[in-house]
Amino acid sequence: MAKEKKLLPDGGGDNGKENARIIVRDVPEKECAILALTTTEQARPGILIVDDEREELRFLTDLLRRQLYHVRTACDGMEGYQAALASPPDLILLDVRMPGLDGFAACRLLKANPVTRHIPVIFLSALDEPDERVAGLAMGGVDFVAKPYHPAEVFARVRIHLELAGLRRAQAPPSLPVMPAPHDPDEVVANAAMRLIDDNLGAALTLASIARSLGTYEKRLSQVFRRHAGVTVFGYLGEARIRRGRQLLSDTDLTVQQIAEQTGFSSAANFATAFREQTDTTPTAYRQAMRRQGALS
């Protein structure tokens, strides 16, 4: 136990002179704990937990604070995104299903922003659906933790991804410290929208569904997309579908019908018409030309 030493006057003694005696007083353990936390605050990994369920938020917070992590919380996706921007944590635990801006939408914004794209995101989900896990990993998440939580699993996954992030930082080539450029919220939305479109070319995308997936509204999405991408949302979607179609024609043996399905067209004929409008050739002729070119090289 810590001790505190004080010198207090004592009027005793044979010669009537003041002598000094040492009085030792115990310092309460609580004060020691506060001192230790204060001096190590900067060294503690920071974790941001985003979940709209108060009880689950409290459970995870208590669990991780007992491991001496520095924990902050947010109750919805937009609040979590703004908290990460204001003070980037070392790791984010992000619930998938929340009202308003859900976990996937928040992750898209985090990964489209240069200030936060490096932060590992672990999704929290009550559903054990492979499609949901694949979607989360494809958009930049590093892992999933299933609800209800098993403390040992939470500790293990958090520790592993904090260690991996530390290794990546240690292995990065040395460079001069650079202050991150101020992020443009509109550019982040436009970049996130382009990433969402590129990852979902086979889906029936609408302006409303894209805006909802990014926590914004249609008018704003249309304005910022045209400003930063130089085309409309659907102009970009059409170009991206044909760009993917060209890649599939060149690199795979998929039929034109299969490629049409993978790029969001209702039929091979519709794909061929759109392909001809953008490339001035048919899908079959394009594939043959690419293979002749490959044979000559």
ABEGO torsion letter per residue (X at the ends): XBBBBBBBBBABEAAGBBBBBBBBBBBBAAAAAAAAAAAAAAABBBBBBBBABAAAAAAAAAAAAAAGBBBBBBABAAAAAAAAAABBBABBBBBABBBEBBAAAAAAAAAABAAAAABBBBBBBABBBAAAAAAAAAAGBABBBBOBBBAAAAAAAAAAAAAAAAAAAAABBBBBBBBBBBBBAAAAAAAAAAAAAAAAAABBBBAAAAAAAAGBBAAAAAAAAAAAAGBBAAAAAAAAAAAAAAAAAAABABBAAAAAAAAGBABAAAAAAAAAAAAGBBAAAAAAAAAAAAAAX
